[in-house]
Amino acid sequence: MIWPNWARSIYRKQLDRFILFAENIMIVDSCENEEAIALKGIHAMENFFKILRLPTNFEESGIFPTDDELEQLSERTEVPGCLLVLKCSR
């Protein structure tokens, strides 16, 4: 459910991998630049989740976490930047 926001938060650091994902898995068309290809792949995956009626954020799951709950969850993961990804996934 947080994959789209996680992917958007890290794709620049692993641009080559996201381009391969976009072109080989999501079969997106080429764009004017590599970043656009990566973003199209992320967007295509998000649309695929929606076709399967899978939630792509907390709200679609009926979950409405408070800021405190998101902070507690991010502290448990010990992943840098996790809180921002969680907040963007509302």
TORMIRO-759185 format. One record per atom (N, C-alpha, C): residue number from 1; atom name; x, y, z. Coordinates in nm, 3 decimals, always signed. Example, Ala and Ser with C-alpha at 12.3 -4.5 7.8 and 13.67 -1.06 7.14 Angstrom:
{atom 1; "N"; {+1.319; -0.569; +0.780}}
{atom 1; "CA"; {+1.230; -0.450; +0.780}}
{atom 1; "C"; {+1.320; -0.330; +0.780}}
{atom 2; "N"; {+1.285; -0.225; +0.708}}
{atom 2; "CA"; {+1.367; -0.106; +0.714}}
{atom 2; "C"; {+1.290; +0.003; +0.787}}
This chain:
{atom 1; "N"; {+0.082; -0.118; +0.000}}
{atom 1; "CA"; {+0.000; +0.000; +0.000}}
{atom 1; "C"; {+0.087; +0.126; +0.000}}
{atom 2; "N"; {+0.208; +0.118; +0.048}}
{atom 2; "CA"; {+0.293; +0.237; +0.046}}
{atom 2; "C"; {+0.397; +0.230; -0.066}}
{atom 3; "N"; {+0.393; +0.125; -0.147}}
{atom 3; "CA"; {+0.493; +0.108; -0.252}}
{atom 3; "C"; {+0.506; +0.229; -0.344}}
{atom 4; "N"; {+0.396; +0.285; -0.396}}
{atom 4; "CA"; {+0.412; +0.398; -0.488}}
{atom 4; "C"; {+0.490; +0.515; -0.426}}
{atom 5; "N"; {+0.460; +0.549; -0.303}}
{atom 5; "CA"; {+0.531; +0.660; -0.239}}
{atom 5; "C"; {+0.674; +0.624; -0.204}}
{atom 6; "N"; {+0.696; +0.500; -0.163}}
{atom 6; "CA"; {+0.832; +0.455; -0.138}}
{atom 6; "C"; {+0.914; +0.463; -0.267}}
{atom 7; "N"; {+0.857; +0.413; -0.376}}
{atom 7; "CA"; {+0.928; +0.414; -0.504}}
{atom 7; "C"; {+0.960; +0.557; -0.547}}
{atom 8; "N"; {+0.865; +0.647; -0.532}}
{atom 8; "CA"; {+0.889; +0.787; -0.570}}
{atom 8; "C"; {+0.996; +0.852; -0.481}}
{atom 9; "N"; {+1.012; +0.800; -0.361}}
{atom 9; "CA"; {+1.111; +0.860; -0.271}}
{atom 9; "C"; {+1.253; +0.812; -0.299}}
{atom 10; "N"; {+1.268; +0.699; -0.367}}
{atom 10; "CA"; {+1.404; +0.646; -0.388}}
{atom 10; "C"; {+1.445; +0.626; -0.533}}
{atom 11; "N"; {+1.355; +0.645; -0.627}}
{atom 11; "CA"; {+1.389; +0.609; -0.765}}
{atom 11; "C"; {+1.510; +0.683; -0.819}}
{atom 12; "N"; {+1.534; +0.805; -0.775}}
{atom 12; "CA"; {+1.650; +0.881; -0.824}}
{atom 12; "C"; {+1.782; +0.816; -0.783}}
{atom 13; "N"; {+1.783; +0.752; -0.666}}
{atom 13; "CA"; {+1.905; +0.687; -0.617}}
{atom 13; "C"; {+1.933; +0.557; -0.691}}
{atom 14; "N"; {+1.830; +0.498; -0.748}}
{atom 14; "CA"; {+1.844; +0.371; -0.820}}
{atom 14; "C"; {+1.776; +0.382; -0.956}}
{atom 15; "N"; {+1.805; +0.489; -1.026}}
{atom 15; "CA"; {+1.738; +0.521; -1.150}}
{atom 15; "C"; {+1.747; +0.408; -1.252}}
{atom 16; "N"; {+1.865; +0.349; -1.266}}
{atom 16; "CA"; {+1.881; +0.240; -1.363}}
{atom 16; "C"; {+1.786; +0.124; -1.337}}
{atom 17; "N"; {+1.770; +0.089; -1.212}}
{atom 17; "CA"; {+1.681; -0.022; -1.177}}
{atom 17; "C"; {+1.536; +0.011; -1.207}}
{atom 18; "N"; {+1.496; +0.135; -1.179}}
{atom 18; "CA"; {+1.358; +0.175; -1.205}}
{atom 18; "C"; {+1.331; +0.187; -1.355}}
{atom 19; "N"; {+1.432; +0.224; -1.433}}
{atom 19; "CA"; {+1.416; +0.228; -1.578}}
{atom 19; "C"; {+1.398; +0.086; -1.631}}
{atom 20; "N"; {+1.480; -0.007; -1.584}}
{atom 20; "CA"; {+1.464; -0.147; -1.625}}
{atom 20; "C"; {+1.326; -0.200; -1.587}}
{atom 21; "N"; {+1.283; -0.169; -1.467}}
{atom 21; "CA"; {+1.150; -0.210; -1.422}}
{atom 21; "C"; {+1.042; -0.153; -1.514}}
{atom 22; "N"; {+1.052; -0.025; -1.544}}
{atom 22; "CA"; {+0.952; +0.041; -1.628}}
{atom 22; "C"; {+0.947; -0.020; -1.768}}
{atom 23; "N"; {+1.065; -0.038; -1.827}}
{atom 23; "CA"; {+1.070; -0.086; -1.965}}
{atom 23; "C"; {+1.043; -0.236; -1.978}}
{atom 24; "N"; {+1.096; -0.315; -1.887}}
{atom 24; "CA"; {+1.088; -0.461; -1.900}}
{atom 24; "C"; {+0.970; -0.526; -1.829}}
{atom 25; "N"; {+0.923; -0.464; -1.723}}
{atom 25; "CA"; {+0.812; -0.523; -1.647}}
{atom 25; "C"; {+0.680; -0.451; -1.679}}
{atom 26; "N"; {+0.682; -0.320; -1.673}}
{atom 26; "CA"; {+0.560; -0.243; -1.696}}
{atom 26; "C"; {+0.541; -0.205; -1.843}}
{atom 27; "N"; {+0.641; -0.230; -1.925}}
{atom 27; "CA"; {+0.636; -0.207; -2.070}}
{atom 27; "C"; {+0.589; -0.065; -2.104}}
{atom 28; "N"; {+0.652; +0.035; -2.044}}
{atom 28; "CA"; {+0.617; +0.174; -2.074}}
{atom 28; "C"; {+0.693; +0.221; -2.198}}
{atom 29; "N"; {+0.637; +0.319; -2.263}}
{atom 29; "CA"; {+0.701; +0.377; -2.380}}
{atom 29; "C"; {+0.818; +0.465; -2.338}}
{atom 30; "N"; {+0.914; +0.477; -2.426}}
{atom 30; "CA"; {+1.029; +0.564; -2.400}}
{atom 30; "C"; {+0.984; +0.709; -2.389}}
{atom 31; "N"; {+1.062; +0.785; -2.314}}
{atom 31; "CA"; {+1.033; +0.926; -2.293}}
{atom 31; "C"; {+1.156; +1.007; -2.329}}
{atom 32; "N"; {+1.142; +1.138; -2.311}}
{atom 32; "CA"; {+1.252; +1.228; -2.343}}
{atom 32; "C"; {+1.369; +1.216; -2.246}}
{atom 33; "N"; {+1.344; +1.167; -2.127}}
{atom 33; "CA"; {+1.455; +1.149; -2.032}}
{atom 33; "C"; {+1.431; +1.026; -1.943}}
{atom 34; "N"; {+1.537; +0.982; -1.880}}
{atom 34; "CA"; {+1.532; +0.859; -1.800}}
{atom 34; "C"; {+1.442; +0.874; -1.678}}
{atom 35; "N"; {+1.443; +0.989; -1.617}}
{atom 35; "CA"; {+1.360; +1.009; -1.498}}
{atom 35; "C"; {+1.212; +0.993; -1.533}}
{atom 36; "N"; {+1.172; +1.045; -1.647}}
{atom 36; "CA"; {+1.032; +1.032; -1.689}}
{atom 36; "C"; {+0.995; +0.886; -1.712}}
{atom 37; "N"; {+1.087; +0.807; -1.766}}
{atom 37; "CA"; {+1.062; +0.664; -1.786}}
{atom 37; "C"; {+1.039; +0.596; -1.652}}
{atom 38; "N"; {+1.125; +0.625; -1.556}}
{atom 38; "CA"; {+1.111; +0.565; -1.423}}
{atom 38; "C"; {+0.977; +0.602; -1.359}}
{atom 39; "N"; {+0.940; +0.727; -1.369}}
{atom 39; "CA"; {+0.813; +0.772; -1.310}}
{atom 39; "C"; {+0.693; +0.708; -1.380}}
{atom 40; "N"; {+0.702; +0.690; -1.511}}
{atom 40; "CA"; {+0.594; +0.623; -1.583}}
{atom 40; "C"; {+0.580; +0.478; -1.536}}
{atom 41; "N"; {+0.692; +0.413; -1.506}}
{atom 41; "CA"; {+0.686; +0.277; -1.454}}
{atom 41; "C"; {+0.620; +0.270; -1.318}}
{atom 42; "N"; {+0.654; +0.365; -1.232}}
{atom 42; "CA"; {+0.591; +0.371; -1.099}}
{atom 42; "C"; {+0.442; +0.395; -1.113}}
{atom 43; "N"; {+0.405; +0.489; -1.198}}
{atom 43; "CA"; {+0.264; +0.519; -1.220}}
{atom 43; "C"; {+0.190; +0.398; -1.277}}
{atom 44; "N"; {+0.253; +0.327; -1.370}}
{atom 44; "CA"; {+0.191; +0.208; -1.429}}
{atom 44; "C"; {+0.168; +0.101; -1.322}}
{atom 45; "N"; {+0.263; +0.084; -1.231}}
{atom 45; "CA"; {+0.247; -0.014; -1.124}}
{atom 45; "C"; {+0.132; +0.027; -1.032}}
{atom 46; "N"; {+0.123; +0.155; -1.002}}
{atom 46; "CA"; {+0.014; +0.205; -0.919}}
{atom 46; "C"; {-0.120; +0.178; -0.987}}
{atom 47; "N"; {-0.128; +0.201; -1.117}}
{atom 47; "CA"; {-0.252; +0.171; -1.190}}
{atom 47; "C"; {-0.282; +0.022; -1.189}}
{atom 48; "N"; {-0.180; -0.062; -1.199}}
{atom 48; "CA"; {-0.199; -0.206; -1.191}}
{atom 48; "C"; {-0.260; -0.245; -1.057}}
{atom 49; "N"; {-0.208; -0.187; -0.948}}
{atom 49; "CA"; {-0.266; -0.214; -0.816}}
{atom 49; "C"; {-0.413; -0.176; -0.813}}
{atom 50; "N"; {-0.446; -0.063; -0.875}}
{atom 50; "CA"; {-0.587; -0.018; -0.876}}
{atom 50; "C"; {-0.674; -0.112; -0.956}}
{atom 51; "N"; {-0.624; -0.164; -1.067}}
{atom 51; "CA"; {-0.700; -0.261; -1.146}}
{atom 51; "C"; {-0.732; -0.385; -1.063}}
{atom 52; "N"; {-0.636; -0.425; -0.979}}
{atom 52; "CA"; {-0.657; -0.540; -0.890}}
{atom 52; "C"; {-0.738; -0.504; -0.766}}
{atom 53; "N"; {-0.778; -0.377; -0.758}}
{atom 53; "CA"; {-0.853; -0.324; -0.644}}
{atom 53; "C"; {-0.775; -0.334; -0.513}}
{atom 54; "N"; {-0.644; -0.316; -0.526}}
{atom 54; "CA"; {-0.558; -0.310; -0.408}}
{atom 54; "C"; {-0.541; -0.165; -0.367}}
{atom 55; "N"; {-0.537; -0.138; -0.238}}
{atom 55; "CA"; {-0.520; +0.000; -0.194}}
{atom 55; "C"; {-0.380; +0.051; -0.225}}
{atom 56; "N"; {-0.371; +0.179; -0.257}}
{atom 56; "CA"; {-0.241; +0.241; -0.282}}
{atom 56; "C"; {-0.209; +0.348; -0.179}}
{atom 57; "N"; {-0.294; +0.360; -0.079}}
{atom 57; "CA"; {-0.265; +0.450; +0.032}}
{atom 57; "C"; {-0.349; +0.406; +0.153}}
{atom 58; "N"; {-0.322; +0.466; +0.265}}
{atom 58; "CA"; {-0.393; +0.430; +0.388}}
{atom 58; "C"; {-0.543; +0.455; +0.376}}
{atom 59; "N"; {-0.580; +0.570; +0.322}}
{atom 59; "CA"; {-0.721; +0.609; +0.314}}
{atom 59; "C"; {-0.802; +0.505; +0.237}}
{atom 60; "N"; {-0.748; +0.456; +0.124}}
{atom 60; "CA"; {-0.818; +0.355; +0.047}}
{atom 60; "C"; {-0.836; +0.225; +0.125}}
{atom 61; "N"; {-0.756; +0.206; +0.229}}
{atom 61; "CA"; {-0.767; +0.087; +0.314}}
{atom 61; "C"; {-0.858; +0.110; +0.433}}
{atom 62; "N"; {-0.906; +0.233; +0.447}}
{atom 62; "CA"; {-0.990; +0.264; +0.561}}
{atom 62; "C"; {-0.909; +0.288; +0.687}}
{atom 63; "N"; {-0.781; +0.317; +0.671}}
{atom 63; "CA"; {-0.691; +0.342; +0.783}}
{atom 63; "C"; {-0.658; +0.490; +0.785}}
{atom 64; "N"; {-0.677; +0.554; +0.896}}
{atom 64; "CA"; {-0.652; +0.697; +0.908}}
{atom 64; "C"; {-0.558; +0.722; +1.026}}
{atom 65; "N"; {-0.429; +0.691; +1.007}}
{atom 65; "CA"; {-0.335; +0.704; +1.120}}
{atom 65; "C"; {-0.307; +0.849; +1.155}}
{atom 66; "N"; {-0.285; +0.871; +1.284}}
{atom 66; "CA"; {-0.246; +1.003; +1.330}}
{atom 66; "C"; {-0.095; +1.020; +1.308}}
{atom 67; "N"; {-0.049; +1.144; +1.321}}
{atom 67; "CA"; {+0.095; +1.169; +1.309}}
{atom 67; "C"; {+0.174; +1.088; +1.411}}
{atom 68; "N"; {+0.121; +1.080; +1.534}}
{atom 68; "CA"; {+0.189; +1.003; +1.639}}
{atom 68; "C"; {+0.200; +0.855; +1.602}}
{atom 69; "N"; {+0.093; +0.799; +1.548}}
{atom 69; "CA"; {+0.095; +0.658; +1.508}}
{atom 69; "C"; {+0.196; +0.634; +1.395}}
{atom 70; "N"; {+0.203; +0.727; +1.301}}
{atom 70; "CA"; {+0.300; +0.714; +1.192}}
{atom 70; "C"; {+0.443; +0.725; +1.244}}
{atom 71; "N"; {+0.464; +0.814; +1.340}}
{atom 71; "CA"; {+0.598; +0.826; +1.400}}
{atom 71; "C"; {+0.637; +0.697; +1.471}}
{atom 72; "N"; {+0.546; +0.639; +1.547}}
{atom 72; "CA"; {+0.575; +0.513; +1.616}}
{atom 72; "C"; {+0.606; +0.402; +1.516}}
{atom 73; "N"; {+0.531; +0.396; +1.408}}
{atom 73; "CA"; {+0.555; +0.295; +1.307}}
{atom 73; "C"; {+0.691; +0.314; +1.240}}
{atom 74; "N"; {+0.725; +0.437; +1.209}}
{atom 74; "CA"; {+0.854; +0.463; +1.144}}
{atom 74; "C"; {+0.971; +0.434; +1.237}}
{atom 75; "N"; {+0.954; +0.457; +1.367}}
{atom 75; "CA"; {+1.059; +0.426; +1.464}}
{atom 75; "C"; {+1.084; +0.275; +1.471}}
{atom 76; "N"; {+0.980; +0.197; +1.455}}
{atom 76; "CA"; {+0.995; +0.051; +1.459}}
{atom 76; "C"; {+1.068; -0.002; +1.336}}
{atom 77; "N"; {+1.054; +0.066; +1.225}}
{atom 77; "CA"; {+1.119; +0.017; +1.103}}
{atom 77; "C"; {+1.267; +0.049; +1.099}}
{atom 78; "N"; {+1.306; +0.158; +1.162}}
{atom 78; "CA"; {+1.445; +0.204; +1.163}}
{atom 78; "C"; {+1.498; +0.226; +1.021}}
{atom 79; "N"; {+1.409; +0.267; +0.931}}
{atom 79; "CA"; {+1.446; +0.295; +0.792}}
{atom 79; "C"; {+1.450; +0.447; +0.775}}
{atom 80; "N"; {+1.564; +0.502; +0.731}}
{atom 80; "CA"; {+1.572; +0.647; +0.711}}
{atom 80; "C"; {+1.467; +0.693; +0.610}}
{atom 81; "N"; {+1.399; +0.802; +0.642}}
{atom 81; "CA"; {+1.300; +0.858; +0.552}}
{atom 81; "C"; {+1.166; +0.790; +0.554}}
{atom 82; "N"; {+1.151; +0.689; +0.639}}
{atom 82; "CA"; {+1.027; +0.612; +0.643}}
{atom 82; "C"; {+0.908; +0.699; +0.683}}
{atom 83; "N"; {+0.926; +0.791; +0.776}}
{atom 83; "CA"; {+0.815; +0.873; +0.822}}
{atom 83; "C"; {+0.758; +0.956; +0.707}}
{atom 84; "N"; {+0.842; +1.012; +0.626}}
{atom 84; "CA"; {+0.795; +1.092; +0.512}}
{atom 84; "C"; {+0.715; +1.006; +0.415}}
{atom 85; "N"; {+0.764; +0.886; +0.386}}
{atom 85; "CA"; {+0.692; +0.795; +0.296}}
{atom 85; "C"; {+0.556; +0.760; +0.356}}
{atom 86; "N"; {+0.552; +0.731; +0.485}}
{atom 86; "CA"; {+0.426; +0.697; +0.550}}
{atom 86; "C"; {+0.328; +0.813; +0.546}}
{atom 87; "N"; {+0.377; +0.934; +0.572}}
{atom 87; "CA"; {+0.288; +1.051; +0.569}}
{atom 87; "C"; {+0.235; +1.077; +0.430}}
{atom 88; "N"; {+0.316; +1.054; +0.329}}
{atom 88; "CA"; {+0.270; +1.072; +0.190}}
{atom 88; "C"; {+0.173; +0.963; +0.147}}
{atom 89; "N"; {+0.167; +0.856; +0.223}}
{atom 89; "CA"; {+0.079; +0.743; +0.189}}
{atom 89; "C"; {-0.059; +0.754; +0.249}}
{atom 90; "N"; {-0.090; +0.865; +0.306}}
{atom 90; "CA"; {-0.224; +0.882; +0.365}}
{atom 90; "C"; {-0.330; +0.887; +0.260}}
